[in-house]
Amino acid sequence: MMMKKMCIGLLIGLLIGNLLSAQETLTNDSINCFVRTDEVTVKASLPKTKMKGDALVTRIEGTVLQTAGNAEEMLARVPGMMRKGESLQVIGKGEPVYYINGRKVQDASELRRLQSSDIREVEVINAPGAAYDASVQAVVRIRTRKGQGEGWSGRLETKDEQAIRYDNNVFTASADLNYRHGSIDLFGGLNYQYLHLDRYVSDREQYTYTPQTTYHQKGRFEASEQISQLFGNVGANWQIDEHNSVGVKVERGTHLHNHFQSRATDEFFRNQALEEQLTSVSNYDRRHPDSWLVNAYYNGQIGKWEIDWNIDHYQSGNQTDNDVEETDRQGTRQLTSMNDADNRLWATRLMASHPIGRGKLTLGGELNRLRRDNRYAISYDAISDNQSTVKEDLSALFAEYSFPLASIGLLNMGLRYEHSYFEYQDLMDKSASLKRPTDHLYPSLSLATRIGLVQAALSYTAKTRRPSYQHLRSNIEYISRYSLQTGDPTLKNESSQNLQLNLRWRHLSLSTGYERISNGIFDWTRLYDEQGTVLFYMANFSRPLHRYILFANYAPTVGCWSTSNTVGVVKQQLTFELEDPRTASGQRKVSYNKPMFIFNSNNAFRLPHQWTVELNSEFYTRSHWGNAELLSHFWNLSAVVQKCWLKENALCLRLSVDDIFRTAEQTVGLDLGNYTLRQTHNNGSQRTLYALQRVNVSLRYTFNATKSKYKGTGAGQEVIQRM
């Protein structure tokens, strides 16, 4: 009863912000949470986090994090990670690539389907080495609990998210089944989503300056969308013996319905005189959007060689039809456009490891072959139709060697070589076609050591970021009479040099780093014609961007209270001399140097009778990111109540409220010298762009928790994401 009173007292203390007295009790690493009822004693130990090389490894099984909901909800409370708006990020490194039991996660919804009760441990790597694609900035590896027994097992789950202010609703339902007989697993699953997103409203205002004219456009953008989509997968796995297994998996995704409607109302001024009032209504319909992914793998051991081999075939395609009705002072006109895209990819990856001396040598290679066909047509004389083909071959070889240095620590050295051949064929304008072969070396080096009770890891990595294929197109797409969008086939890859230091002592983690980015890829604009039409595109920065990070995370557990608190700052340095005819010299210095301060706190209370209560907060200050400025603070306060029943918490009901005070919105600005933009209500994630303030209810039932032994890791996933 004393512990029960302590839990209630801590909860009240948190709600009123009095955390100091609670922190004074954090002196014992082995505190357990005992809750006595009339007949039952519930015992949960602390989540244990340690550094393993340059990775943070957190045990989930048997800790309070085991009841944190799904994997996505649990990962926000794992040391080394944080939630930023609608995305999960590795602290200071952005969104990671996920692996589950060595298999690369291709569908983000898989994290929402995986339950924290199924997870054994989580490994967070913020400086991945040569074995990973050069574009991968961070990796999260999830290892699940080993399943026992044979026969049928599965999970049924449904979830409904309802916005508080608007008629926005997201409904999902999923079913996963597994049948095990001896060493063979047969598995499959279905996931259905219905999204009704309504009344997203954004106000925007932009200025374009020339020596003779100032163009000023202001207005409101409203949008709604209805989507229903179905994803399914089937597969088989054969555990040949203790060390060898093979398997195949097929995933299919399709949109049953996808309709997007937008309405833009704008006033257009020339030298402060109202010149035009324009209303544009667009209706987008996506025809036959679907995807196929086939993965086959072998994972095993031959002699002292550990081998992991994967091969993928991926294809996707969709056709988007857009009907536009524009009304101005002269009347109404109709425009139609069509964009048809088809992608096909073959990829394979082979990795082999062998002990050499006191260390371990890892060798491997990758091969990706992509073809993308795109066709764009529009009934607008000022813009030409376009038909193009993109071909890209990427081959890579990598080697890593890790070995202990006497009295110093564990040293890991890696080198990755990548050769790519990019070919862009403009089938309607041969002069716009190009071929571009490139060769790059990406070294990596890390040292993990211990200084007394402090674990430390120092690492250096060279990375890249490749533009999406949408940004590499040459055709111009119509947004409105005064707004057009295009790509650039000559866009270069972004490259970066990263230096990172991680420290850990007991419950406290410290991470600091420096990143130098060359050929940075960011939004840019230019004037398209003398009527003031603006052309939007992506461009490479001519100057390097310097970015510094410093984060501290404190994640203790006291009794039934588990908390993870992150404080950090991200500071960048970037200054340009940009054209601005408003100045006497025609140039103006524009700096993007404002730092972002971050304060996140996740708190969970494990109460009697399988009740869990959470109170979580994320806060970000005004700042610069790239060449964009966040003009308002962002604060999202959320609360969760969860109740589980039956053996091993087989049935769970979870209720949460996000953005309680309606403060999780941001206003964004651009300053490009002769062009400025201000846009409100920019939440960042398309799926929940319309309303972050919402109530979520989910119900999950699990029976006979036997897990699939599938170990396919996937190949070519970076290319798939760029599609």
ROTIMI-172595 format. One record per residue (C-alpha): y, z, x. Coordinates in steps of 0.05 Angstrom, whole numbers. Example, Ala and Ser with C-alpha at 12.3 -4.5 7.8 and 13.67 -1.06 7.14 Angstrom:
<recs>
REC  -90  156  246
REC  -21  143  273
</recs>
This chain:
<recs>
REC  0  0  0
REC  46  12  59
REC  37  -59  82
REC  49  -85  12
REC  115  -48  10
REC  132  -75  78
REC  122  -147  54
REC  166  -136  -7
REC  219  -104  36
REC  219  -161  86
REC  227  -211  29
REC  287  -175  1
REC  316  -168  71
REC  311  -243  83
REC  344  -261  17
REC  405  -219  34
REC  407  -244  106
REC  391  -179  141
REC  343  -203  195
REC  364  -159  253
REC  324  -98  233
REC  262  -140  223
REC  268  -171  292
REC  267  -103  325
REC  195  -93  302
REC  170  -157  337
REC  138  -122  396
REC  63  -131  385
REC  28  -199  393
REC  -34  -176  355
REC  -3  -151  290
REC  -48  -169  231
REC  -31  -172  157
REC  -76  -125  116
REC  -67  -125  41
REC  -111  -76  4
REC  -129  -84  -69
REC  -180  -44  -108
REC  -240  -80  -78
REC  -216  -135  -30
REC  -185  -134  39
REC  -150  -198  62
REC  -140  -206  137
REC  -100  -261  172
REC  -83  -264  246
REC  -22  -293  280
REC  -14  -367  292
REC  -26  -373  367
REC  15  -423  407
REC  4  -439  480
REC  23  -493  529
REC  -33  -539  551
REC  -6  -584  605
REC  58  -613  575
REC  36  -601  503
REC  46  -544  454
REC  -20  -526  421
REC  -18  -483  357
REC  -81  -455  324
REC  -78  -462  248
REC  -148  -440  226
REC  -150  -367  207
REC  -75  -357  209
REC  -20  -353  157
REC  -6  -427  168
REC  -74  -443  138
REC  -44  -433  68
REC  20  -473  80
REC  3  -529  31
REC  -10  -599  58
REC  -4  -621  130
REC  67  -647  121
REC  91  -580  94
REC  53  -541  147
REC  78  -583  207
REC  151  -564  192
REC  132  -493  212
REC  94  -510  276
REC  131  -492  341
REC  158  -555  373
REC  171  -589  305
REC  225  -587  252
REC  244  -621  187
REC  307  -664  187
REC  323  -686  116
REC  261  -723  90
REC  229  -734  158
REC  187  -691  205
REC  209  -693  277
REC  187  -668  345
REC  247  -627  369
REC  295  -671  407
REC  249  -733  405
REC  251  -759  334
REC  193  -779  289
REC  125  -777  325
REC  62  -818  322
REC  5  -778  289
REC  -68  -775  306
REC  -122  -741  264
REC  -185  -727  304
REC  -165  -783  352
REC  -152  -834  297
REC  -81  -860  291
REC  -48  -847  224
REC  -27  -913  192
REC  -3  -887  124
REC  46  -829  122
REC  17  -807  55
REC  -46  -786  92
REC  -8  -725  118
REC  8  -706  46
REC  -65  -713  27
REC  -91  -672  85
REC  -89  -597  70
REC  -69  -544  120
REC  -134  -506  103
REC  -173  -564  134
REC  -136  -562  201
REC  -161  -526  263
REC  -103  -537  311
REC  -41  -580  323
REC  -19  -608  390
REC  54  -629  399
REC  69  -675  458
REC  143  -691  470
REC  133  -733  533
REC  72  -778  522
REC  47  -813  584
REC  20  -882  603
REC  -39  -880  556
REC  8  -889  497
REC  50  -950  478
REC  116  -951  515
REC  154  -945  450
REC  121  -879  431
REC  171  -822  442
REC  128  -764  416
REC  56  -752  393
REC  26  -701  345
REC  -50  -694  349
REC  -84  -658  291
REC  -155  -632  296
REC  -191  -613  232
REC  -244  -560  221
REC  -316  -581  229
REC  -350  -595  163
REC  -419  -567  149
REC  -474  -587  102
REC  -495  -651  69
REC  -486  -687  2
REC  -422  -699  -36
REC  -354  -669  -20
REC  -284  -687  -41
REC  -215  -671  -63
REC  -174  -685  -126
REC  -98  -676  -125
REC  -39  -692  -169
REC  35  -681  -156
REC  98  -692  -196
REC  170  -690  -168
REC  226  -688  -219
REC  300  -692  -200
REC  343  -639  -231
REC  405  -681  -244
REC  379  -750  -256
REC  321  -785  -289
REC  285  -793  -223
REC  211  -780  -220
REC  155  -789  -169
REC  83  -781  -192
REC  23  -785  -146
REC  -51  -776  -157
REC  -107  -781  -105
REC  -182  -775  -100
REC  -223  -773  -36
REC  -299  -772  -33
REC  -349  -765  24
REC  -425  -770  23
REC  -464  -745  83
REC  -537  -756  96
REC  -563  -737  165
REC  -519  -771  217
REC  -487  -821  168
REC  -422  -812  129
REC  -399  -857  73
REC  -328  -844  49
REC  -273  -872  6
REC  -209  -855  -29
REC  -155  -877  -78
REC  -82  -858  -79
REC  -36  -878  -137
REC  40  -871  -137
REC  91  -884  -191
REC  164  -879  -174
REC  220  -882  -224
REC  284  -875  -185
REC  349  -880  -222
REC  424  -873  -213
REC  433  -872  -138
REC  508  -877  -130
REC  546  -889  -66
REC  621  -899  -56
REC  641  -942  4
REC  706  -965  35
REC  714  -1014  93
REC  771  -1045  132
REC  770  -1107  175
REC  831  -1121  220
REC  854  -1188  249
REC  922  -1203  283
REC  948  -1234  219
REC  909  -1200  163
REC  881  -1133  141
REC  821  -1139  94
REC  806  -1078  52
REC  745  -1071  7
REC  727  -1009  -34
REC  678  -998  -90
REC  616  -965  -117
REC  543  -983  -108
REC  491  -961  -160
REC  416  -972  -157
REC  352  -959  -194
REC  279  -976  -178
REC  211  -974  -210
REC  149  -978  -166
REC  75  -969  -179
REC  28  -977  -121
REC  -45  -965  -106
REC  -78  -952  -39
REC  -153  -949  -27
REC  -200  -942  32
REC  -275  -945  43
REC  -315  -935  107
REC  -378  -913  142
REC  -391  -872  204
REC  -456  -863  244
REC  -462  -804  292
REC  -514  -834  338
REC  -522  -770  379
REC  -480  -712  401
REC  -436  -755  445
REC  -435  -824  412
REC  -411  -851  345
REC  -391  -917  314
REC  -356  -933  249
REC  -316  -982  207
REC  -260  -970  157
REC  -224  -1017  108
REC  -156  -1000  77
REC  -123  -1039  21
REC  -53  -1029  -7
REC  -20  -1065  -64
REC  42  -1058  -107
REC  25  -1063  -180
REC  99  -1067  -199
REC  163  -1067  -158
REC  231  -1079  -189
REC  297  -1060  -157
REC  365  -1067  -191
REC  433  -1056  -160
REC  503  -1059  -187
REC  564  -1064  -142
REC  635  -1060  -167
REC  688  -1076  -114
REC  762  -1087  -106
REC  784  -1133  -50
REC  853  -1128  -18
REC  888  -1175  31
REC  947  -1142  67
REC  948  -1087  14
REC  953  -1136  -44
REC  897  -1137  -95
REC  864  -1205  -89
REC  798  -1199  -127
REC  756  -1153  -171
REC  682  -1168  -166
REC  621  -1141  -203
REC  553  -1161  -175
REC  487  -1145  -209
REC  423  -1160  -170
REC  351  -1158  -194
REC  297  -1158  -141
REC  224  -1169  -158
REC  170  -1166  -105
REC  112  -1213  -119
REC  42  -1199  -92
REC  61  -1148  -39
REC  -4  -1125  -8
REC  -37  -1107  58
REC  -106  -1105  90
REC  -127  -1064  150
REC  -197  -1066  180
REC  -213  -1018  237
REC  -278  -1013  277
REC  -291  -965  334
REC  -338  -936  385
REC  -328  -867  414
REC  -377  -839  463
REC  -401  -822  532
REC  -441  -865  581
REC  -460  -824  641
REC  -396  -789  663
REC  -352  -842  630
REC  -317  -822  565
REC  -302  -885  525
REC  -257  -898  465
REC  -254  -970  438
REC  -219  -995  375
REC  -206  -1063  344
REC  -159  -1076  285
REC  -144  -1134  240
REC  -82  -1126  197
REC  -49  -1174  148
REC  7  -1165  97
REC  51  -1208  55
REC  102  -1207  -1
REC  152  -1251  -37
REC  218  -1222  -60
REC  257  -1259  -114
REC  330  -1240  -124
REC  372  -1260  -184
REC  446  -1245  -176
REC  500  -1247  -229
REC  571  -1243  -203
REC  633  -1235  -246
REC  704  -1242  -220
REC  772  -1263  -249
REC  749  -1336  -255
REC  685  -1321  -293
REC  611  -1310  -281
REC  562  -1347  -236
REC  487  -1342  -223
REC  453  -1342  -155
REC  380  -1340  -139
REC  344  -1328  -72
REC  273  -1321  -48
REC  245  -1289  15
REC  171  -1299  31
REC  139  -1265  91
REC  67  -1264  117
REC  41  -1224  176
REC  -26  -1228  213
REC  -46  -1184  272
REC  -107  -1176  316
REC  -106  -1116  364
REC  -156  -1081  409
REC  -152  -1020  454
REC  -202  -994  506
REC  -195  -929  543
REC  -245  -897  592
REC  -241  -831  630
REC  -282  -807  690
REC  -277  -745  734
REC  -253  -761  805
REC  -251  -705  855
REC  -219  -644  824
REC  -183  -687  773
REC  -194  -738  717
REC  -179  -812  719
REC  -163  -851  655
REC  -161  -927  654
REC  -148  -972  595
REC  -119  -1034  565
REC  -90  -1062  501
REC  -83  -1132  471
REC  -41  -1150  409
REC  -34  -1220  379
REC  16  -1228  322
REC  39  -1285  278
REC  94  -1278  226
REC  116  -1334  179
REC  181  -1327  140
REC  215  -1371  89
REC  283  -1359  57
REC  317  -1402  5
REC  382  -1391  -35
REC  423  -1429  -86
REC  489  -1419  -48
REC  520  -1477  -11
REC  553  -1435  43
REC  485  -1409  68
REC  428  -1452  92
REC  355  -1444  75
REC  310  -1422  132
REC  237  -1427  152
REC  213  -1394  216
REC  152  -1370  254
REC  147  -1313  303
REC  90  -1308  353
REC  83  -1249  399
REC  27  -1231  448
REC  27  -1164  481
REC  -22  -1143  535
REC  -21  -1077  572
REC  -59  -1041  628
REC  -51  -967  642
REC  -78  -914  689
REC  -69  -838  690
REC  -94  -787  739
REC  -88  -712  728
REC  -109  -660  778
REC  -94  -587  796
REC  -48  -571  854
REC  -67  -507  889
REC  -21  -450  871
REC  27  -497  835
REC  -2  -525  771
REC  -30  -587  738
REC  0  -654  760
REC  -7  -717  717
REC  14  -786  743
REC  12  -849  702
REC  33  -922  704
REC  33  -972  647
REC  43  -1048  656
REC  62  -1089  595
REC  67  -1165  590
REC  95  -1195  527
REC  106  -1267  505
REC  155  -1275  448
REC  165  -1343  414
REC  213  -1356  357
REC  208  -1423  322
REC  263  -1443  274
REC  229  -1498  235
REC  295  -1523  206
REC  339  -1518  268
REC  301  -1530  333
REC  362  -1511  375
REC  356  -1439  350
REC  284  -1433  375
REC  269  -1394  439
REC  212  -1370  484
REC  217  -1305  522
REC  163  -1277  569
REC  176  -1206  596
REC  141  -1159  644
REC  154  -1085  650
REC  127  -1024  687
REC  131  -956  654
REC  117  -897  700
REC  105  -825  678
REC  100  -760  716
REC  91  -688  692
REC  78  -621  724
REC  53  -561  684
REC  55  -492  716
REC  62  -418  702
REC  115  -371  729
REC  94  -300  713
REC  87  -297  638
REC  127  -361  628
REC  92  -427  618
REC  131  -488  641
REC  125  -564  640
REC  171  -614  673
REC  162  -688  656
REC  192  -757  668
REC  177  -818  625
REC  203  -889  618
REC  203  -915  547
REC  225  -974  505
REC  244  -989  433
REC  231  -1059  406
REC  272  -1089  349
REC  237  -1100  283
REC  219  -1171  265
REC  270  -1168  208
REC  324  -1158  262
REC  298  -1217  302
REC  307  -1269  247
REC  363  -1322  251
REC  376  -1337  178
REC  434  -1307  139
REC  418  -1268  75
REC  465  -1260  17
REC  486  -1190  -5
REC  550  -1207  -42
REC  608  -1255  -35
REC  640  -1211  17
REC  578  -1183  51
REC  523  -1221  89
REC  466  -1199  134
REC  430  -1233  191
REC  388  -1221  253
REC  388  -1243  325
REC  326  -1273  360
REC  358  -1259  428
REC  361  -1184  415
REC  335  -1147  476
REC  287  -1088  477
REC  320  -1020  485
REC  298  -982  548
REC  305  -908  564
REC  294  -859  621
REC  274  -789  598
REC  273  -723  635
REC  246  -662  598
REC  235  -588  613
REC  195  -543  567
REC  188  -467  574
REC  148  -418  533
REC  145  -342  534
REC  108  -305  479
REC  139  -328  413
REC  199  -362  446
REC  201  -436  465
REC  258  -471  502
REC  265  -547  509
REC  320  -583  546
REC  325  -656  566
REC  366  -716  586
REC  358  -788  562
REC  392  -851  588
REC  388  -910  540
REC  403  -981  562
REC  411  -1041  515
REC  416  -992  456
REC  403  -1026  389
REC  453  -1006  335
REC  490  -1033  275
REC  548  -1081  286
REC  592  -1128  245
REC  638  -1188  254
REC  684  -1228  208
REC  646  -1288  180
REC  703  -1329  149
REC  777  -1327  133
REC  764  -1299  63
REC  745  -1232  95
REC  669  -1237  88
REC  634  -1187  135
REC  569  -1205  171
REC  523  -1146  186
REC  472  -1148  243
REC  441  -1108  299
REC  468  -1114  370
REC  453  -1088  440
REC  502  -1039  469
REC  534  -1065  533
REC  541  -994  561
REC  487  -942  571
REC  484  -883  523
REC  473  -814  553
REC  441  -760  509
REC  430  -686  524
REC  388  -638  484
REC  378  -562  484
REC  333  -527  433
REC  305  -457  425
REC  250  -439  376
REC  229  -368  358
REC  166  -364  316
REC  136  -294  308
REC  94  -262  253
REC  106  -192  227
REC  56  -166  177
REC  52  -217  122
REC  117  -251  143
REC  112  -314  186
REC  177  -346  209
REC  198  -404  253
REC  271  -409  272
REC  303  -467  311
REC  372  -470  341
REC  394  -531  380
REC  447  -580  401
REC  444  -655  413
REC  503  -684  452
REC  513  -757  469
REC  564  -794  511
REC  586  -865  494
REC  655  -896  498
REC  678  -968  487
REC  742  -1008  494
REC  739  -1047  429
REC  784  -1100  398
REC  836  -1072  350
REC  897  -1115  335
REC  934  -1054  308
REC  948  -1031  379
REC  999  -1062  427
REC  944  -1080  477
REC  896  -1107  424
REC  845  -1057  450
REC  827  -986  429
REC  782  -934  461
REC  728  -912  413
REC  685  -851  432
REC  620  -829  399
REC  614  -761  433
REC  613  -709  377
REC  553  -662  385
REC  504  -642  330
REC  487  -569  321
REC  422  -553  285
REC  400  -488  251
REC  332  -488  217
REC  292  -429  189
REC  224  -431  155
REC  197  -367  126
REC  131  -353  90
REC  104  -289  59
REC  29  -282  46
REC  23  -234  -12
REC  -37  -202  -49
REC  -84  -242  -93
REC  -73  -308  -54
REC  1  -313  -71
REC  48  -346  -20
REC  124  -347  -23
REC  168  -390  22
REC  243  -395  34
REC  264  -451  81
REC  331  -475  106
REC  355  -534  148
REC  428  -544  169
REC  461  -599  211
REC  534  -604  230
REC  580  -665  231
REC  564  -707  292
REC  556  -776  323
REC  489  -810  328
REC  491  -877  363
REC  554  -911  337
REC  551  -877  269
REC  588  -813  251
REC  561  -761  202
REC  625  -740  167
REC  596  -681  128
REC  550  -622  140
REC  479  -625  113
REC  445  -562  85
REC  379  -561  47
REC  354  -494  21
REC  286  -496  -12
REC  238  -445  -42
REC  162  -448  -54
REC  113  -407  -94
REC  38  -421  -86
REC  -23  -390  -119
REC  -96  -405  -102
REC  -161  -387  -137
REC  -236  -393  -126
REC  -277  -389  -62
REC  -241  -414  1
REC  -178  -428  -41
REC  -211  -488  -73
REC  -159  -491  -130
REC  -85  -486  -112
REC  -22  -493  -153
REC  43  -503  -115
REC  115  -502  -143
REC  176  -517  -100
REC  250  -529  -110
REC  289  -570  -59
REC  364  -572  -46
REC  378  -511  -89
REC  453  -514  -80
REC  460  -590  -81
REC  486  -594  -9
REC  434  -641  22
REC  478  -703  23
REC  517  -736  78
REC  577  -782  85
REC  571  -833  141
REC  624  -872  178
REC  628  -930  228
REC  685  -944  275
REC  677  -1011  312
REC  750  -1019  331
REC  771  -1075  285
REC  723  -1053  231
REC  715  -985  198
REC  667  -961  143
REC  659  -898  102
REC  600  -889  55
REC  581  -828  14
REC  514  -799  -9
REC  472  -826  48
REC  407  -786  46
REC  370  -831  94
REC  300  -840  65
REC  290  -897  17
REC  235  -863  -24
REC  279  -803  -41
REC  347  -833  -29
REC  368  -821  -100
REC  361  -746  -108
REC  338  -693  -59
REC  351  -637  -109
REC  285  -635  -147
REC  227  -593  -172
REC  157  -608  -145
REC  92  -586  -178
REC  24  -601  -147
REC  -47  -582  -165
REC  -106  -591  -116
REC  -180  -580  -124
REC  -230  -585  -67
REC  -305  -582  -73
REC  -359  -575  -18
REC  -309  -584  39
REC  -351  -630  83
REC  -307  -672  128
REC  -316  -744  149
REC  -334  -752  222
REC  -295  -817  229
REC  -264  -822  298
REC  -230  -890  298
REC  -162  -886  332
REC  -133  -953  312
REC  -99  -1006  355
REC  -34  -1045  349
REC  1  -993  305
REC  69  -1001  339
REC  69  -1075  320
REC  49  -1058  248
REC  108  -1011  242
REC  156  -1066  266
REC  132  -1110  209
</recs>
